[in-house]
Amino acid sequence: MLIQEVEGMDNGKLAALASFLLNRAKDANVDKTFPLDSFVKLANQMGVAVDPESVRDLSQRPPLNNLISNVTDSEVVFKGADVAQAGVPPMGVDQAQATVDRMAKRAASKKGL
């Protein structure tokens, strides 16, 4: 297996994670941003070894550049986040962390941990 193929698998997993989070934000009609630390934590739990800097770098290349518009020091900003959502308050940090915790627990229970 080539190094490029391994990198492509990781990009695919990150794209799947970003797509999942973006779709959840759309479904819940909440702000299309996600805490960067939580994104990195979820990616690491999925077996993709990334840090905040590598998420920034990868978000500039396909397929992530189709899903992520920007990575700040504290947030991953998904495409469409710049479009104002009339009257809908954004997801708070506590609510986002609770969501991540539930997802992590669910993933751990599926693995039998």
Phi and psi in degrees as a GROMACS rama.xvg file:
@    title "Ramachandran Plot"
@    xaxis  label "Phi"
@    yaxis  label "Psi"
@TYPE xy
-81.463  153.78  LEU-2
-56.5593  -40.1391  ILE-3
-61.0934  -37.4197  GLN-4
-67.0238  -39.9236  GLU-5
-64.1757  -45.2355  VAL-6
-61.4656  -38.5296  GLU-7
-63.3186  -36.386  GLY-8
-65.6656  -42.53  MET-9
-63.4193  -42.2999  ASP-10
-62.2977  -36.8764  ASN-11
-65.326  -40.4939  GLY-12
-66.9316  -41.2578  LYS-13
-65.9996  -37.9094  LEU-14
-65.1813  -39.2721  ALA-15
-64.2005  -41.9053  ALA-16
-62.9901  -46.9429  LEU-17
-62.6241  -41.927  ALA-18
-63.4725  -42.7993  SER-19
-60.1223  -48.4153  PHE-20
-65.8186  -38.7675  LEU-21
-65.2527  -43.8794  LEU-22
-65.5709  -37.7097  ASN-23
-62.6419  -40.9661  ARG-24
-64.7179  -40.15  ALA-25
-65.7189  -45.4935  LYS-26
-62.1389  -40.611  ASP-27
-85.3046  -4.57791  ALA-28
55.1132  48.6873  ASN-29
-118.77  174.541  VAL-30
-56.1155  137.8  ASP-31
-90.4018  47.9132  LYS-32
-126.56  159.622  THR-33
-146.462  140.509  PHE-34
-58.3586  131.316  PRO-35
-60.9289  -42.9698  LEU-36
-60.9612  -39.6185  ASP-37
-68.8852  -38.4501  SER-38
-61.4932  -45.2188  PHE-39
-63.2012  -41.5699  VAL-40
-62.0637  -45.4336  LYS-41
-64.095  -42.4002  LEU-42
-61.4706  -43.2485  ALA-43
-63.5274  -37.4045  ASN-44
-67.2589  -24.9179  GLN-45
-83.9142  -1.11512  MET-46
91.9316  11.7323  GLY-47
-103.868  111.848  VAL-48
-81.1294  100.435  ALA-49
-131.895  161.128  VAL-50
-128.59  172.947  ASP-51
-55.3966  -38.8819  PRO-52
-66.8834  -40.4908  GLU-53
-70.2202  -30.78  SER-54
-63.7863  -41.9855  VAL-55
-59.4703  -46.0089  ARG-56
-64.9091  -47.3335  ASP-57
-66.8594  -27.1335  LEU-58
-71.0521  -11.6836  SER-59
-90.8706  -6.04215  GLN-60
-118.802  155.198  ARG-61
-61.9229  148.466  PRO-62
-88.7738  -7.37849  PRO-63
-67.9335  -27.881  LEU-64
-67.9051  -13.518  ASN-65
-83.6033  -14.2603  ASN-66
-114.012  -33.1165  LEU-67
-111.292  127.327  ILE-68
-91.4575  -28.9433  SER-69
-161.541  151.95  ASN-70
-125.982  112.76  VAL-71
-91.4688  -172.977  THR-72
-66.0688  -23.2748  ASP-73
-127.314  -10.3497  SER-74
-139.401  153.209  GLU-75
-100.655  121.542  VAL-76
-104.455  116.788  VAL-77
-83.4383  160.618  PHE-78
-58.8662  139.003  LYS-79
90.2616  -2.93497  GLY-80
-71.0533  -24.9142  ALA-81
-75.0265  -12.2302  ASP-82
-81.8297  121.634  VAL-83
-67.086  139.218  ALA-84
-103.975  111.072  GLN-85
-62.9655  118.293  ALA-86
71.4775  7.76334  GLY-87
-106.653  117.401  VAL-88
-69.9716  144.214  PRO-89
-70.4769  159.707  PRO-90
-66.0441  128.574  MET-91
-76.2114  166.176  GLY-92
-62.2349  -42.1689  VAL-93
-63.2082  -42.1717  ASP-94
-66.1446  -40.9576  GLN-95
-64.5877  -42.0254  ALA-96
-65.4847  -39.0097  GLN-97
-62.633  -39.3666  ALA-98
-64.0764  -44.7941  THR-99
-62.7415  -42.8819  VAL-100
-61.8004  -43.3547  ASP-101
-62.4714  -41.8336  ARG-102
-64.8613  -40.7712  MET-103
-65.2202  -43.1998  ALA-104
-63.0757  -41.1958  LYS-105
-64.2863  -43.1179  ARG-106
-65.0916  -39.5988  ALA-107
-66.2548  -38.3222  ALA-108
-69.0243  -30.6144  SER-109
-71.2148  -29.382  LYS-110
-85.197  -5.55671  LYS-111
79.8144  25.0175  GLY-112
